């Protein structure tokens, strides 16, 4: 074989081996890449935890909750039970706070009353001397019967009918939590014959509450204010009641009625009215400050008629604390209404507090709707009450059993 042919044969073998070499290199490279993707593990940073598939799913759920739509949906999905539970807890907290504030205000008012009495060097009543504001007993109600020096017969007629006497009155206080006192101030000449007569009467019956107040018909607004201030300082009660001494009252029915409103913080109960503002001089119930109520012929704001009304502890305490800045109008029921009208108060109009005398109250009693208070509108009380109240009591009274069997 010639040298040339040998060279051509050698060249052809060299070319083939180069192609195979390139192909094998390519195959090795692809195999290496495939092997690396499947088996190579990226080194983890020291201290970095790997998430499992379960944790990754939980993380996805949590991150999904950050979406606004998801959050809104979750808020909507709160159960009504949880919402009502939170509202109930909030209501209880507010109610407890209200009571705490009222108690603190009441104790402050009592302390102020004692301090002012000492500063004026005026004598304290026996009840006030015995008052301990730090741990006082809770009563249902204090009933103050407004009376005057000239009303001895009226007081005796009340004692003989609807107001328990002696041991029964003490039992009423201890077992039922009901305090009843005739409310009276002193005469213009302190220590005179009128005051001595009242002192003797109180020594006999022990049912009078003496006020630091000069008696007078035109001073009824001031007397009413002083009554609430004094009563709050003496007794911690749920309600404070004012009634005139010519009105018949069924105590048990009154107690049951007030007890139903015990849980409410600010309550004003009575026969609500809105009478005309009388600008003419010389007429009964003339309003000297009529111009404050607008044009002639206007009516008063809603307020309870003066024969009998009740206010809750919070309101009586408010009057006691703010006594020096509360304006007094000529008519005491209007004055009380004005002290309350600007407050967040529930006005309760109960017509059983202003029934007529027989046959009106008698018919209602027979129908099972016993009246709380009875009087004649024409006389703003029972006409000739000293003589007639026994008849009213006989025909319209609730009976002793109702009072002593009542639970408040």
Secondary structure as UniProt FT lines:
FT   HELIX           3..39
FT   TURN            46..47
FT   HELIX           53..65
FT   HELIX           68..76
FT   HELIX           80..119
FT   TURN            120..121
FT   HELIX           126..129
FT   TURN            133..134
FT   STRAND          138..146
FT   TURN            149..150
FT   HELIX           152..159
FT   TURN            160..162
FT   HELIX           166..171
FT   HELIX           172..176
FT   STRAND          178..186
FT   TURN            190..191
FT   HELIX           193..205
FT   STRAND          208..214
FT   HELIX           217..219
FT   HELIX           220..234
FT   STRAND          236..244
FT   TURN            245..246
FT   STRAND          248..249
FT   HELIX           251..259
FT   TURN            260..263
FT   STRAND          267..273
FT   TURN            281..282
FT   TURN            284..285
FT   TURN            288..289
FT   HELIX           290..293
FT   TURN            296..297
FT   STRAND          303..312
FT   HELIX           313..321
FT   HELIX           323..325
FT   HELIX           332..341
FT   STRAND          346..349
FT   HELIX           351..354
FT   TURN            357..359
FT   HELIX           360..366
FT   TURN            367..368
FT   STRAND          373..374
FT   HELIX           377..379
FT   TURN            383..384
FT   HELIX           385..396
FT   HELIX           400..405
//
